[in-house]
Amino acid sequence: MAQAFVSVGSNVKPEENVSKAIGLLKKQVRILGISTVYLTRPVERPEQPPYYNCVLAIDTALPPLELKSTVLRRIEDELGRTRGEDRFSPRTIDLDLVLYEDIVMKTKELILPDPEIRSRPFLAGPLFELAPNLIMPDSKEPIAKIAARIRDGGMKPLIDYTNRLIREITS
């Protein structure tokens, strides 16, 4: 089994879609932990509704590209995710593989670790929360240092919602 981290985000019925996505993911992989869910501003689109964002720590037997294509993309499809030219458009669900063990890879389909970890507080903060001793496999930089360097961008923790998700995962 391999440990990986998956980011989860939604700004279309986020309370419902984040919960559904995690429930579907739970059927395919072992969920080891869930970060706090944060209410965040949309990147590049301030007129859109805010996002719910979190990161999951998982155990999987699938290799990275297979996990992305046969599990994450299928869950997105099932929950009505559509992809268009605008990569910042609203979405029912966004599931991204952001780290997978110590693998460093760059293909057309997947870049690991996700380079946005270094610029997105809703990735760095939750990763630090789940794995405070994590060292980035590509740069050897501690996640603690990255999370401390990035401002929180106005993220608001959704504690009650997070606790409800944790109860759902462990039931």
KAUR-V952372 format. One record per residue. N is the residue number from 1. BURIAL is 1 if it has 9 or more other ideal C-beta (glycine too) atoms within 8 Angstrom, else 0. Layout:
# KAUR-V952372
N | BURIAL
N | BURIAL
This chain:
# KAUR-V952372
1 | 0
2 | 0
3 | 1
4 | 1
5 | 1
6 | 1
7 | 1
8 | 1
9 | 1
10 | 1
11 | 1
12 | 1
13 | 0
14 | 1
15 | 0
16 | 0
17 | 1
18 | 1
19 | 1
20 | 1
21 | 1
22 | 1
23 | 1
24 | 1
25 | 1
26 | 1
27 | 0
28 | 0
29 | 1
30 | 0
31 | 1
32 | 0
33 | 0
34 | 1
35 | 1
36 | 1
37 | 1
38 | 1
39 | 1
40 | 1
41 | 0
42 | 1
43 | 0
44 | 0
45 | 1
46 | 0
47 | 0
48 | 0
49 | 0
50 | 1
51 | 1
52 | 1
53 | 1
54 | 1
55 | 1
56 | 1
57 | 1
58 | 1
59 | 1
60 | 1
61 | 0
62 | 1
63 | 0
64 | 1
65 | 1
66 | 1
67 | 1
68 | 1
69 | 1
70 | 0
71 | 1
72 | 1
73 | 1
74 | 0
75 | 1
76 | 1
77 | 0
78 | 0
79 | 1
80 | 0
81 | 1
82 | 0
83 | 0
84 | 0
85 | 0
86 | 0
87 | 0
88 | 0
89 | 0
90 | 0
91 | 1
92 | 1
93 | 1
94 | 1
95 | 1
96 | 0
97 | 1
98 | 1
99 | 1
100 | 1
101 | 0
102 | 0
103 | 0
104 | 0
105 | 0
106 | 0
107 | 0
108 | 0
109 | 0
110 | 1
111 | 0
112 | 1
113 | 1
114 | 1
115 | 0
116 | 0
117 | 1
118 | 0
119 | 0
120 | 1
121 | 1
122 | 1
123 | 1
124 | 1
125 | 1
126 | 1
127 | 1
128 | 1
129 | 1
130 | 1
131 | 1
132 | 0
133 | 0
134 | 1
135 | 0
136 | 1
137 | 1
138 | 0
139 | 0
140 | 0
141 | 0
142 | 1
143 | 1
144 | 1
145 | 0
146 | 1
147 | 1
148 | 0
149 | 0
150 | 1
151 | 0
152 | 0
153 | 1
154 | 0
155 | 1
156 | 0
157 | 1
158 | 1
159 | 0
160 | 0
161 | 1
162 | 1
163 | 0
164 | 1
165 | 1
166 | 1
167 | 0
168 | 1
169 | 1
170 | 0
171 | 0
